[in-house]
């Protein structure tokens, strides 16, 4: 009896413990998702829609989305990248042909694909798949997000289109939202994309979305779907039709369109439940914004009552996301994921001033993007020209009048170039946003640095250049540790609009770190200001900060730095190099990358390296070929178009001349400055390695070579002209 009583009591305790869990599970209702495409708009435009403006004052998480596709930027690639969770390559035209199912097109679809159609199908899906496979370089899978939803029994609906009418009165189908909603065979479960517009001769192309019908169908499909994708095509049509309008007619049409959208959105926000999520997205900027380099499009996520900014591990920047993140975040709302998607889910950062913050960031990024090419081209031009002039002047030195004065001026001009990477890095502390402000910041910073170097080391060129170099690498390392604020806002670094990199160490400063660290340390060793072991410690710290996934996160930099630093250390310790030690250098780089890749995966840091390793695990060796193929392609492109190649070409020419004239000149430099010369060798090897392992290796090699060529030229001028009076 006692045993039975105890058993009964234990059973009751277990049941009582389970009741709350079952009750919670029964009461919890999984939310639905409504995705609303208001393409070719910006954040200011969206705030002109009253219901959005009102709602954004109290709720909504806002982000600016990079719109980059695979090997190009356009509406189709951005939509496709959202649907693939990875940068995708598609072409406009008949490759994208979504239509509602009927008996005829259903038979055609099944005959060309071998699968049964659904209510909406891209009858030319094979063409899209083939284009992405042949021209794509990221291994993306079109329709991956929709397929993942389908595989997990989530019903997807698609409504609306951006169709236009050509000059002959024929309808041109533009239904890019299907690229987000479809599965990998180009199918969408439900929806209406054929019969959703109405004739309206007061609107662009004489048609507009029938918002009354759209609202009713949205409500209907919302009740029977888990995700509803809605394409409001009027904003796209307005932007495309703009050249046919004057300011008055354009504004009149815009006002009417925004009023219609406002009425529709009011019904949507009244319809959704507290557990639902609403995305409002412009997949691509307007023509005007794109031409003005405002190439980031708004994404708003309404979830609960929170207000703030969107952030993802793709960018690690508050308010900045990638188009490949959006679809992945949609999956995450259902607790789903797909390892083949490279995008990352959104973090919701609470911030009351989200709109003003993001507008300020956009203004700054656009200004930097506008001024970057001019500033960098000017910098590279001055550097290259000064090297050529200095070399020619040395060759005809005996014919130059007042040659000592000429070479004094030339030396200062040459040394100025070694300051500029540091200038570009420090200038963001002024937080200027306009192009004029950014230029003023660069001028002020350059003047301060130049004057400080002159005052501290007026009579020693080597120490002055080493001062700039050590300061550069120290500030760079500190910036990396603190989150790379300076790097993210540097004119010479990467930017979110281009989207080649969003965080960590950029390719330009990869070369700077290699060259400045080795040259600065070699000068300190030359003057016996530091012990050799300090070089080892300094190199390790710099290498870790550059390579660690949560800081520098630059794989190419870690490989080239590792080899360059190890070679430099071996040279200064007079280690005799042989084949085994050269192999050891290569293996050390492989080991370093493996260690940091393991740390990335274990700590869940989701850096580029971790993503690359995951790709290899999922798709096999093909991921390696795709990545290195992309790197080679980028370097070949840069070799033809980048101004940085000028520095490399001039540098090679200068060194080539010095090898032969004056006689034994490089040997004399080696004898007089053995530590510095060893630094030159290590940096040159670093340049070569970074050319091989980095997708912008030409850029990194060029910036590293600055810390080789400038010291060689200055040393040569002092040895030949001033007889070493100014080391």
Secondary structure, DSSP 8 states (H G I E B T S, - for coil): -HHHHHHHHHHHHHHHHHHHHHHHHHH-----EEEEE--S--HHHHHTSHHHHHHHTT-EEEEEEE--BTTB-SHHHHHHHHHHTS-----SSTT--EEE--HHHHHHHHHHHSS---SEEETTHHHHHHHHHHH-SS---TTHHHHHHHHTT--EEEEEE--EE-TTS-EE---TTHHHH--TTSEESEEESSS-EEE-TTSGGGEEE-HHHHHHHHHHHHHT-SEEEEEETHHHHHHHHGGG--HHHHHHHHHHHHHHHHHHHHHHHHHS-TT-EEEEE-SS--HHHHHTT--EEEEEEEETT-EEEEEETTT-BTTEEEHHHHHHHHHHTTT---TT-----EEEEE-TTHHHHHHHHHHHHHHHHHHHHHHHHHHHHHHHHHHHHHHHHHHTGGG-TTHHHHHHHHHHHHHHHHHHHHHHHHGGGG---SHHHHHHHHHHHHHHHHHHHHHHSTT-HHHHHHHHHHHHHHHHHHHHHTT-HHHHT-TTS--TTT-S--SS--HHHHHHHHHHHHHHHHHHHHTT-S-HHHHHHHHHHHHHHHH-TTTT--HHHHHHHHHHHHHHHHHHTT----HHHHHHHHHHHHHHHHHHHHHHHHHT---HHHHHHHHHHHHTTHHHHHHHHHHHHHHHHHHHH-THHHHHHHHHHHHHHHHHSSTTHHHHHHHH-HHHHHHHHHHHHHHHHHHHH-TTHHHHHHHHHHHHHHHHHHHHHHHHTSTTS--
